Amino acid sequence: MLDALCIRSYSTKPTNHSHDYYQLVLPLRGVIVIKVGSFSGRVAAGECVVVRKHEAHLFNANPEALFVVADMSELPENINFFDGTVFTISKSLSCYLSFIEAQLQLQLNAELERSMYKTFYLLLAEQELLPKLDSRIVSAMRYIQENLQETLTINLLAKVACLSGTQLKFLFKKQTGLTVNSYITKLRMEKAQAVLRHTDFTVQLVGEMVGYPELSAFSRKFTQYFGFPPTHFKK
């Protein structure tokens, strides 16, 4: 069925086929070894592989590996014009995949499944499409995403990524287009804006949640980033 989500596992025996619809494969656990287009390699949790219409692909995976698979009649514009095959997914989409897994294995509900697909499609349309990244940079990015409230230094992140500080800064900028500090600021400010808009938490608490224990420092950085102060959401 098109424009639907399902949970799949794949055979250890390499399989080669194509189909007349788009397909996205997003690992939940384990990896898929796949050859599609100019890409040949492993795709793991936190990544998405795009299989286009009539595009032959050869793949296999361990039996315990599990995937969310979307069979789609059309792709969001950003993915349709993406010239790669594998991209790193956002934390919000990664979390949504866990919900999809739980719900699809809980009950049959056609209306809810249609709603889940629509939300999945909207989250895809919001993806900042970064090509498949070095696993060491992915480790640093995930650490940042999960520890925005902490003091995040280059030395700390370099240890997480098993790189020197110089290597981390060079590879991070080369692969993401942002410096490490710019990426940290971007995530902190976007989270702060979302929490301020959707909760009644105080500005002080929100600042602490994103790594600014001093209210004045948080207000200054927020205003510099968005052009208005965090108290804008409390009016």
Salt bridges, closest charged atoms under 4 A:
GLU47 OE2 - LYS132 NZ 2.99
ASP71 OD2 - ARG8 NH2 2.89
GLU101 OE2 - ARG29 NH2 2.61
GLU128 OE1 - LYS186 NZ 3.54
ASP134 OD2 - ARG136 NH2 2.75
GLU190 OE2 - LYS186 NZ 3.18
